[in-house]
Amino acid sequence: MPEPTSASVSPAVTATPAAGVAHLAELAAVTRSGLVESRHFGSLVAVDPSGATLLELGTPDAVVLPRSTVKPLQALACLTAGAPLAGPELAIAAGSHTGEDEHVRVVRAILERAGLDESALGCPVDRPEDEATFERLVRAGEPRTRIRMNCSGKHAAMLLACAVNGWSTHDYLDVAHPLQQHVRATMAGLTGVPVEHDAIDGCGAPLFGTSVRGIAQAFRALVQAEPSSPAGQVAAAMREHPFYVGGSGHQNSTLMETVPGALAKGGAEGVIGVAAADGTAVSMKIVDGSPRATTVLALRVLETFGVDIAGAGALTSVAILGGGVPVGAITVGDDLSRALGATA
């Protein structure tokens, strides 16, 4: 595993936080029919391939809960703990799948190799996020299940890691469990940020606090890792099998399909990490928890620093609808716009 590189802030471009939201920056604005209807504030960091800071806004070193954005690091921990994961299985361990039938097939295969079935999963029952699949299951009268929950791939990988080590599986979500302690150490190592806050994620798994800067550094390290290394294997699986990281039409999947060599993983509550093939990386946390602007903003920042996003197409804009037709858009917020302009 590559050693994290400490970021140098000397070349960073900074901006004064917008009035009214202390210490945070306006990252996006939502316009409807010519009026700014909403604004999204938060923190953002971009780093270059060496790990030096290109841009920072808000409070990038404050503790944040990274949610599913750090699933690639949790998958890495499972891999380095000995779980025999590769290809789609490793990608789904690092992803938040949409519950389609192919996703369920792969998760079941992981569980079978652990000698377990769906009843071992510690995530809650849920509906599939894929609308077509959900509607089909409703018509068929099928109930919500654990395996359709978008985190079931991660949970199956954790169970497999426990099985190969002879660790208990009934309490694999306990923060003191050997696997979770290994996840904690893996996160701290790759982000370069000591874990100072423990939480419980929506899926029931331990969630370790980090920082926006730490997320950017981790994604940079993943894409730059030696291909044969565990970190390189995680990055390769995600980029080669993006469908298993998200699903049909999922923004993370589409970004990796359309921006060659990119690595992308979003999480709940407005968190995202994206790295280009050369290691240029961006991460952010939207403080109101909305993820609707994060992909657009990440692509805009990467483009400013020379990443070719021409293939990303529709991901580079988000329309605001009225009566089913566009009447506005999500645009770059004032603070981020000024900061990006200062790099020209």
LODOPA-931768 format. One record per atom (N, C-alpha, C): y, x, z. Coordinates in steps of 0.001 Angstrom, whole numbers, padded with zeros to 6 digits, always signed. Last residue first. Layout:
BEGIN
YXZ ...
END
This chain:
BEGIN
+030916-006866-013286 +031133-006656-014716 +031938-005380-014972 +030820-007406-010636 +029902-006371-011123 +030133-006039-012579 +032478-009480-010147 +032943-008157-009736 +032023-007048-010191 +030997-011673-010890 +032089-011242-011757 +032568-009850-011417 +029377-011905-008673 +028772-011519-009934 +029837-011027-010923 +031318-012689-006801 +030555-011456-006604 +029925-010973-007902 +032213-015119-007866 +033143-014000-007709 +032401-012685-007574 +029801-016590-007699 +030457-016366-008999 +031419-015184-008932 +029347-016699-004958 +028414-015961-005809 +029041-015660-007161 +031574-018283-004228 +031372-016952-003651 +030443-016115-004520 +031280-020671-005820 +032457-019806-005920 +032199-018398-005399 +027967-021166-007299 +029046-021421-006355 +030143-020367-006421 +026771-022121-010452 +026924-021037-009484 +028144-021315-008608 +025796-025615-010685 +026438-024403-011175 +026505-023350-010068 +024107-028357-011811 +024193-027413-010703 +024727-026107-011264 +025893-031053-013458 +024981-029909-013415 +025118-029161-012101 +026191-034296-015043 +026705-033150-014313 +025667-032054-014294 +024876-036218-016305 +026288-036506-016031 +026931-035356-015256 +022124-036869-018405 +022925-035873-017698 +024384-036301-017539 +020452-040022-017693 +021066-039092-018637 +021931-038093-017866 +019570-041834-015812 +018579-041152-016630 +019139-040187-017648 +021723-042679-014378 +021121-043621-015304 +020137-042966-016258 +022498-039426-014194 +023040-040725-013848 +022491-041724-014849 +021516-036155-013067 +021347-037361-013871 +022061-038566-013284 +022229-032860-013555 +022375-033942-012592 +022405-035238-013399 +020166-030179-014698 +021067-031296-014970 +021082-032272-013796 +020086-026820-014403 +019559-028035-013779 +020577-029144-014001 +019081-023859-016166 +020062-024908-015859 +019348-026090-015223 +017046-022129-016653 +018364-021538-016426 +019441-022584-016163 +014737-023385-017351 +014871-022981-015957 +016260-022454-015635 +014716-023741-020074 +015200-024839-019244 +015364-024451-017784 +014499-020362-020766 +014893-021665-021296 +015438-022633-020273 +013301-017912-020493 +013182-018862-019391 +013686-020249-019737 +013655-015975-022394 +012541-016891-022562 +012464-017988-021526 +015818-014454-021486 +015990-015328-022652 +014865-016342-022805 +016198-012695-019496 +015643-013992-019102 +015688-014979-020264 +016189-009391-018879 +016130-010318-020011 +015437-011601-019576 +018363-007973-016525 +017019-008484-016793 +017082-009508-017922 +020937-007073-015758 +020285-006528-016942 +018885-006999-017248 +022215-008343-013729 +021842-006947-013527 +020885-006441-014605 +022484-010914-014640 +023696-010118-014436 +023369-008634-014303 +019826-011761-014496 +020456-011566-015803 +021697-010697-015693 +019544-012012-011724 +018765-011014-012450 +019367-010727-013820 +021313-014173-011285 +021563-012869-010668 +020809-011780-011422 +020074-016210-012768 +021442-015807-013090 +021752-014419-012517 +017629-016443-011426 +017661-016005-012823 +019045-015520-013216 +018528-017377-008937 +017793-016116-009033 +017821-015574-010454 +019709-019829-009662 +020524-018753-009111 +019818-017407-009236 +017478-021290-010558 +018626-021067-011437 +019445-019880-010953 +015953-021326-008198 +015445-020651-009402 +016576-020338-010365 +017626-022771-006338 +017201-021393-006103 +016724-020660-007362 +018485-025375-006366 +019294-024401-007096 +018685-023010-007108 +016675-026881-004847 +016936-027277-006230 +017735-026254-007029 +015806-026640-002261 +015398-025596-003197 +015888-025822-004621 +017623-027112+000735 +017319-027621-000594 +016927-026483-001526 +018408-026162+003232 +016994-026360+002978 +016638-026859+001594 +020900-025377+003855 +020612-026807+004009 +019168-027145+003669 +020854-022637+003289 +020832-023046+004683 +020584-024543+004855 +018753-020873+001275 +019772-021924+001244 +019734-022629+002592 +018134-017570+000903 +017840-018681+001782 +019011-019639+001716 +016800-015246-001551 +017864-016038-000919 +017274-017055+000028 +016476-012328-003609 +015941-013324-002684 +017099-014068-002052 +015576-010226-006301 +016574-011076-005660 +015852-012041-004728 +015103-006991-007843 +014628-008171-007115 +015781-008921-006473 +013772-004702-010069 +015000-005395-009670 +014590-006719-009033 +011320-003899-011043 +011546-003821-009608 +012878-004364-009147 +010749-004323-013679 +011169-002968-013306 +011419-002804-011808 +010120-007050-013837 +009063-006062-014067 +009456-004666-013603 +011853-008685-011089 +011623-008388-012499 +010595-007271-012614 +011143-010988-008507 +011322-009599-008920 +011027-009473-010403 +012171-013328-006132 +011840-013083-007538 +012095-011615-007826 +011827-015663-003571 +011848-014246-003910 +011418-014096-005354 +013416-018246-001668 +012751-017776-002878 +012844-016257-002948 +014019-021205+000235 +013755-019763+000212 +013079-019402-001104 +014470-023959+000939 +015436-023192+000158 +015269-021696+000180 +012394-025226+002339 +013679-024996+003005 +014562-023988+002289 +009439-023596+001042 +010192-024737+001556 +011500-024281+002185 +009605-021066-001544 +009069-021678-000336 +009917-022853+000084 +008559-019291-004530 +009495-020035-003711 +008806-020594-002479 +007993-016449-006258 +007380-017353-005285 +008458-017985-004440 +007356-014347-009020 +008196-015364-008396 +007395-016195-007407 +007724-011626-011107 +006940-012151-009995 +007826-013128-009247 +007668-010718-014589 +008340-011197-013383 +007332-011704-012362 +006526-009979-016997 +006424-009063-015869 +007060-009533-014588 +008671-011941-018965 +007579-010968-018924 +007643-010038-017715 +009253-015071-018334 +009982-013823-018117 +008935-012731-017932 +007388-017123-018654 +008447-016964-019652 +009309-015722-019483 +005548-017225-016606 +005059-017372-017976 +006107-016976-019007 +007151-017140-014370 +006297-015992-014656 +005706-016041-016057 +008384-019649-014636 +009183-018426-014637 +008317-017223-014979 +006200-021383-014431 +006941-021307-015682 +007773-020042-015758 +005443-020994-011742 +004514-020693-012833 +005267-020486-014139 +007750-021872-010399 +007258-020503-010204 +006345-020091-011346 +007928-024567-011338 +008962-023585-011662 +008487-022150-011468 +005203-026223-012937 +005809-025725-011695 +006781-024594-012023 +003808-027113-015159 +005244-027371-015084 +005921-026885-013822 +000874-027046-013407 +001464-027511-014657 +002942-027840-014469 +001334-024564-010817 +000570-025568-011558 +001298-025965-012814 +001215-021988-008960 +001895-023271-008875 +001046-024336-009539 -000695-020070-009141 +000373-019866-008160 +001145-021162-007935 -002244-020789-011238 -002844-020914-009914 -001838-020650-008799 -000667-020182-013428 -001028-021588-013188 -001545-021780-011765 -000524-017393-013604 +000559-018127-012933 +000241-019589-012655 -002202-014987-013881 -002741-016335-013683 -001698-017228-013001 -000791-012652-014098 -001785-012941-015127 -002325-014369-015042 +000820-012684-011835 +001463-012648-013154 +000485-012991-014274 -001076-012757-009762 -000061-013797-009868 +000532-013856-011266 -002542-010412-010267 -003209-011721-010273 -002203-012848-010450 -000565-008431-009955 -001198-008634-011252 -001863-010002-011334 +000047-008652-007213 +001082-008888-008217 +000464-009181-009579 -002479-007974-006121 -001862-009279-005846 -000833-009608-006915 -002793-005363-007086 -003745-006387-007474 -003187-007791-007236 -000729-004024-005793 -000699-004144-007243 -001649-005207-007753 -001721-004161-003177 -000461-004819-003510 -000333-005021-005017 -004124-002609-003490 -004165-004022-003117 -002881-004774-003459 -003936-000593-006529 -003766-000778-005093 -003862-002257-004749 -003922-000431-009258 -005228-000460-008607 -005139-000676-007097 -001151-000321-009906 -001980-001478-010289 -003313-001572-009571 +001141+000544-007403 +000107+001058-008291 -000868-000076-008623 +003998-001608-007211 +002802-001012-006627 +001856-000504-007707 +006165-002969-008117 +006133-001537-008386 +004862-000863-007872 +005858-005536-007233 +005821-005311-008683 +005746-003833-009029 +005970-005099-004401 +004785-005678-005039 +004730-005353-006528 +008540-004120-003920 +007386-003264-003670 +006131-003790-004362 +010080-006374-004525 +010257-005137-005289 +009030-004247-005138 +009189-008042-002521 +008889-008396-003909 +009079-007195-004824 +010202-006650-000278 +008767-006875-000425 +008402-007203-001865 +012961-006742-000669 +012291-005444-000666 +010781-005606-000858 +013400-009504-000439 +013709-008813-001691 +012980-007476-001765 +012639-009871+002244 +011908-010548+001171 +012151-009843-000164 +014581-008365+003600 +013188-007979+003672 +012350-008620+002578 +016873-009871+003090 +016761-008520+002546 +015298-008057+002537 +016247-012127+004573 +016408-012252+003122 +016296-010879+002467 +013716-011333+007028 +015101-011484+006588 +015129-011648+005077 +011357-013021+009119 +011782-011803+008438 +013247-011978+008074 +008816-014466+011208 +010187-014339+010747 +010452-013009+010076 +005722-015777+010285 +006433-014687+010937 +007816-014510+010329 +003647-018347+011086 +004724-017971+010166 +005585-016945+010894 +000296-019530+011208 +001393-018772+011808 +002379-018322+010729 -000351-022740+009635 -000584-021299+009772 +000570-020628+010506 +000340-025378+009183 -000331-025048+010428 -000579-023570+010648 +001884-026000+007078 +000445-026105+006865 -000350-025769+008112 +004428-025412+007938 +004080-026805+007731 +002591-027022+007558 +004029-022748+010396 +004424-023295+009102 +003971-024745+008989 +005323-021780+013418 +004181-022420+012784 +004662-023074+011509 +006547-018508+014378 +006684-019948+014201 +005374-020487+013643 +008050-015730+015968 +006836-016393+015511 +007105-017891+015409 +010243-013065+015428 +010125-014492+015743 +008840-015038+015137 +010302-010488+014674 +010945-010789+015951 +010856-012264+016314 +008784-007956+012975 +008694-009395+013240 +009248-009669+014632 +010825-005551+011309 +009940-005901+012421 +009937-007411+012647 +010877-004966+007918 +011574-005713+008969 +010590-006031+010094 +009715-004074+005649 +010525-003111+006389 +011276-003751+007536 +008002-005580+004147 +009407-005991+004172 +010297-004927+004791 +005579-004271+004579 +006080-004400+003215 +007547-004809+003170 +005236-004241+007402 +005162-003027+006607 +005803-003152+005248 +005427-006904+008174 +006411-005941+008681 +006413-004680+007832 +003153-007930+006820 +004510-008403+006530 +005553-007400+006965 +001087-006536+008091 +001284-006416+006647 +002692-006824+006264 +001299-007443+010721 +001527-006029+010427 +001785-005805+008943 +000684-010199+010325 +001956-009780+010926 +002283-008329+010564 -001933-010002+009349 -000877-010576+008501 +000489-010126+009009 -003151-009027+011638 -003128-008183+010439 -002074-008689+009457 -002868-011222+013257 -002209-009987+013667 -002138-008999+012499 -004500-012940+011866 -003063-013215+011903 -002285-011999+012394 -007037-011760+012297 -006499-011892+010940 -004991-012077+010975 -007366-011888+015126 -007257-010600+014434 -006681-010703+013022 -005214-014317+016697 -006452-014026+015970 -006307-012688+015233 -002867-015109+017800 -003494-013932+018387 -004784-013535+017666 -002253-017449+016507 -001414-016283+016233 -002024-014992+016790 -004848-019276+015058 -004252-018817+016315 -003478-017533+016038 -006243-019900+012832 -004795-020134+012792 -004101-019768+014103 -008929-019568+013366 -008277-018579+012486 -006771-018759+012391 -010765-020801+014996 -009431-020548+015543 -008642-019577+014675 -013105-020941+013581 -012583-022190+014144 -011153-022030+014649 -013952-018430+012836 -013204-019225+011857 -012586-020477+012462 -014187-015112+014127 -014340-016553+014293 -013470-017287+013276 -015279-012395+012024 -014318-013007+012951 -014563-014507+013034 -016749-011026+010207 -017444-011543+011369 -016511-012111+012419 -015510-010314+007906 -015329-009431+009055 -016101-009880+010291 -016016-012341+006171 -016535-011013+005818 -016395-010019+006969 -014709-014499+007477 -016161-014497+007297 -016697-013097+007025 -011989-013869+007301 -012644-013950+008609 -014152-013812+008468 -011632-014027+004555 -011367-012764+005237 -012028-012746+006613 -012183-016756+004215 -013066-015760+003616 -012873-014396+004276 -010003-017861+005573 -011352-018109+006073 -012348-017102+005497 -007933-017012+003905 -007969-016568+005296 -009363-016741+005882 -008604-018411+001590 -008623-016946+001569 -008670-016399+002987 -008169-021020+002473 -009519-020617+002067 -009641-019096+002060 -005397-020911+002900 -006298-021139+004028 -007726-020721+003690 -004461-020550+000276 -004184-019545+001311 -005157-019688+002471 -005376-022954-000837 -005824-021669-001361 -005624-020547-000363 -003998-024960+000515 -005434-024803+000768 -005979-023494+000215 -001374-025648+000262 -001659-024381+000933 -003150-024120+001089 -001189-028185-000834 -000775-027038-001652 -001041-025681-001008 -004099-030198-000533 -002850-029723+000053 -002468-028390-000586 -006610-030736-001389 -005538-031015-002343 -004179-030543-001817 -008127-030222+000852 -008242-029292-000264 -007183-029529-001332 -007654-032336+002596 -007135-031015+002914 -007124-030110+001686 -006673-035455+001002 -007649-034495+001521 -006984-033167+001827 -006246-038963+000673 -005658-037631+000774 -006677-036698+001435 -008864-040855-001046 -007908-040579+000035 -007268-039204-000104 -009152-042716-004066 -009512-041520-003305 -008453-041214-002246 -008863-044815-005836 -009063-045118-004430 -009450-043928-003580 -008157-044390-008398 -009589-044282-008100 -009906-044587-006631 -005430-044527-008235 -006130-045580-008979 -007622-045587-008671 -005038-042139-006817 -004673-043418-006202 -005411-044567-006889 -005831-040274-008729 -006593-040393-007500 -006283-041705-006775 -003836-040653-010667 -005252-040877-011001 -006088-041070-009742 -001550-039916-009267 -001689-041292-009740 -003141-041616-010085 -002134-037169-008821 -001941-038094-007703 -002152-039537-008145 -002178-036174-011435 -003378-036115-010606 -003288-037106-009459 +000470-036645-012174 -000611-037257-012945 -001902-037267-012132 +001899-035079-010263 +002035-036537-010300 +000879-037204-011040 +000937-032598-008100 +000933-032965-009515 +000889-034490-009630 +000502-032481-005399 +001890-032527-005865 +001984-032887-007343 -001970-034519-003818 -001625-033444-004758 -000179-033585-005210 -001510-035304-000333 -001652-035718-001719 -001412-034517-002611 -003339-034064+002514 -002122-034300+001746 -002493-034831+000374 -004293-032939+005772 -004593-033688+004551 -003280-033979+003835 -003321-029597+006890 -003407-031056+006997 -003832-031698+005680 -005509-026700+007265 -004282-027338+006770 -004426-028860+006859 -007907-025567+007914 -007036-025981+009007 -005736-026615+008561 -011136-026030+006612 -009715-025829+006338 -008868-026365+007487 -013683-026856+007095 -013209-025671+007815 -011722-025425+007623 -014276-028913+005402 -014003-029273+006795 -013487-028085+007613 -014979-027796+002977 -013587-028230+003169 -013252-028557+004613 -017264-025175+004057 -016847-026266+003191 -015443-026716+003572 -018626-021799+003874 -017951-022913+004530 -017686-024038+003536 -019257-019288+002981 -020302-020058+003647 -019761-021274+004369 -017465-018027+001474 -017333-017805+002920 -018432-018524+003697 -018092-019023-000927 -018429-017618-000708 -018261-017226+000753 -017045-021585-000580 -018496-021420-000716 -018904-019973-000465 -014300-021053-000607 -014944-021540+000608 -016455-021338+000566 -013964-020318-003294 -013649-019364-002222 -014362-019769-000940 -014676-022709-004550 -015465-021504-004812 -015214-020450-003740 -012650-024411-003697 -014033-024667-003258 -014909-023427-003450 -010527-023278-005108 -010522-023242-003643 -011928-023482-003108 -011331-023872-007747 -011223-022480-007309 -011228-022383-005789 -011264-026696-007757 -012496-025974-008096 -012454-024544-007563 -008590-027222-007201 -009613-027608-006225 -010914-026854-006490 -007433-026331-009586 -007087-025688-008323 -008160-025972-007274 -008523-028165-011352 -008891-026761-011489 -008536-025984-010231 -007253-030548-010508 -008696-030393-010355 -009141-028931-010460 -004203-029819-008660 -004940-030273-009833 -006415-029925-009692 -002435-029051-006647 -003542-029947-006333 -004300-030492-007512 -000512-027160-007070 -000114-028565-007192 -001272-029538-007060 -000302-024324-004805 -000805-025042-005977 -000451-026527-005934 +001245-021773-004073 +001360-023133-003535 +000972-024071-004674 -000424-018516-003775 +000375-019575-004364 +000469-020842-003537 -002210-016603-003118 -000796-016232-003024 +000130-017355-003449 -004589-017799-003699 -004357-017402-002307 -002891-017081-002071 -004374-017964-006401 -004225-019215-005648 -004048-018938-004161 -004762-015250-007063 -003508-015918-007410 -003317-017186-006587 -007372-014831-006248 -006299-014100-005574 -004954-014749-005851 -008666-016561-008034 -008831-016735-006589 -007729-016020-005817 -007987-015588-010601 -007459-016872-010139 -007595-017085-008641 -008386-012163-009596 -008089-013142-010641 -007519-014436-010093 -010061-011845-006400 -009521-011287-007645 -009210-012440-008588 -011354-010962-003227 -010562-011880-004045 -010041-011158-005277 -013055-010480-000675 -013292-010121-002079 -012634-011117-003026 -011355-009384+002158 -011738-010570+001395 -011911-010199-000074 -010427-007189+003608 -011762-007141+003030 -012200-008350+002248 -007887-006945+004389 -008846-007197+005465 -010274-007245+004935 -006605-006813+002022 -006781-005543+002738 -007686-005703+003954 -006675-009597+001441 -007325-008624+000563 -007598-007320+001302 -005132-010700+003467 -006531-011113+003317 -007303-010091+002494 -002701-009437+002888 -003366-009179+004164 -004841-009573+004102 -002138-010580+000415 -002351-009139+000505 -003079-008788+001800 -001680-013191+001232 -002828-012906+000369 -003164-011423+000407 +000672-012746+002626 -000494-013244+003355 -001766-013007+002543 +002252-011984+000506 +002001-011008+001563 +000813-011439+002418 +002337-014346-001020 +001768-013121-001606 +001457-012062-000556 +003617-016079+000877 +002181-016214+000614 +001604-014988-000108 +006328-016036+001363 +005547-014849+001736 +004041-015055+001586 +007249-018506+000590 +007673-017354-000204 +006848-016114+000146 +006619-020489+002377 +005589-020084+001408 +006005-018940+000502 +008737-019195+004961 +007858-020246+004468 +006901-019713+003401 +010460-017492+006265 +010315-017366+004812 +009429-018409+004162 +012964-017973+008427 +011561-018330+008287 +011273-018400+006793 +015111-015201+009243 +014837-016465+008565 +013333-016713+008593 +017495-013309+010922 +016107-013761+010897 +016019-015111+010201 +019891-011541+008895 +019562-012499+009948 +018098-012929+009813 +020610-010030+006789 +019730-009394+007763 +019405-010309+008944 +022383-011468+005201 +021064-011131+004655 +020115-010471+005636 +024489-013664+005392 +023925-012866+006491 +022505-012439+006101 +026526-013572+002524 +026092-014277+003712 +025615-013331+004794 +025311-011296+000053 +026202-012380+000455 +025646-013048+001696 +025051-008440-001946 +024656-009149-000732 +025737-010142-000351 +023805-006353-004479 +024641-007505-004137 +024144-008081-002834 +022291-004086-004605 +023223-004363-005693 +024251-005410-005292 +020915-001712-002510 +021499-003039-002591 +022501-003129-003731 +018008+000103-003506 +019424+000074-003124 +020004-001312-003363 +015491+000189-004540 +015653-000479-003260 +017089-000525-002783 +015212+001074-007067 +015060+002074-006007 +015121+001454-004621 +015743-001175-008652 +014370-000661-008558 +014146+000409-007492 +018106-002993-006508 +017708-002348-007758 +016311-001756-007600 +018442-006280-005071 +018231-004833-004944 +017800-004268-006290 +020352-008904-003705 +019714-008340-004900 +019598-006838-004700 +020437-011624-001456 +020407-010169-001650 +019781-009873-003000 +022075-014262+000290 +021414-013763-000919 +021511-012254-000962 +022447-017263+002179 +022482-015798+002099 +021652-015348+000916 +024444-020262+001807 +023314-019489+002294 +023554-018005+002213 +025177-023570+000638 +025560-022309+001252 +024320-021552+001720 +025951-025799-001868 +024850-025162-001161 +025297-023786-000674 +027677-028876-002112 +027718-027422-002192 +026560-026871-001368 +028369-031842-004059 +027677-031116-002993 +027832-029618-003208 +030186-032755-005960 +029584-033707-005024 +028948-033017-003823 +032933-032254-007746 +031962-031496-006970 +031454-032402-005855 +033237-034297-010622 +033598-034084-009228 +032514-033251-008547 +032318-034866-013184 +033559-034119-013042 +033997-033844-011625 +029872-036161-012759 +030974-036866-013426 +032313-036197-013154 +029040-033931-010324 +028667-035224-010907 +029915-035897-011472 +027937-030722-009455 +029014-031533-010025 +028442-032800-010647 +027264-028596-006922 +026672-029695-007683 +027797-030616-008140 +027093-025070-006521 +027861-026312-006434 +027212-027347-007341 +025903-022254-004619 +025790-023213-005717 +026667-024427-005445 +026705-020521-002583 +025864-020006-003653 +025783-020947-004848 +029011-019598-000345 +028726-020696-001258 +027970-020123-002450 +027689-017881+002525 +028401-017879+001246 +028049-019124+000448 +028311-017595+006084 +027474-017896+004928 +028334-017978+003676 +030059-017233+008205 +029121-016157+007894 +028207-016436+006703 +030697-020637+008655 +030872-019270+009140 +029709-018378+008749 +031936-022713+006701 +030540-022375+006991 +030526-020899+007381 +034696-022831+006407 +034001-023981+006962 +032545-023734+007265 +035161-020965+003404 +035703-021537+004627 +034855-022710+005085 +032614-018726+002245 +033509-019859+002032 +033949-020441+003370 +032655-015202+002993 +032040-016520+003051 +033063-017630+002852 +033646-012755+000648 +033989-013454+001877 +033338-014829+001893 +031196-010540-000701 +032203-011580-000885 +032453-012266+000442 +030224-007323-002032 +030234-008362-001015 +031324-009374-001324 +028064-005164-003606 +029228-006013-003825 +029164-007124-002796 +026858-001944-002568 +026775-003396-002625 +028121-004039-002931 +026458+000747-002331 +026969+000268-003608 +027057-001249-003689 +025610+000921+000473 +026875+001483+000029 +027358+000976-001326 +023252+000138+001526 +024217-000912+001248 +025503-000381+000651 +019957+000896+000746 +021280+001449+001014 +022315+000418+000631 +016877-000057+002156 +017967-000327+001228 +019241+000364+001687 +013900+001802+002410 +015079+001267+003087 +016213+001107+002092 +010894+000840+000980 +012049+001720+000870 +013239+001077+001559 +007591+000662+002285 +008847+000033+001927 +009986+001033+001917 +004864+002359+000767 +005771+002297+001901 +007064+001616+001480 +002220+000590-000857 +003404+001430-000897 +004247+001279+000358 -001193+000846+000000 +000000+000000+000000 +001245+000882+000000 
END
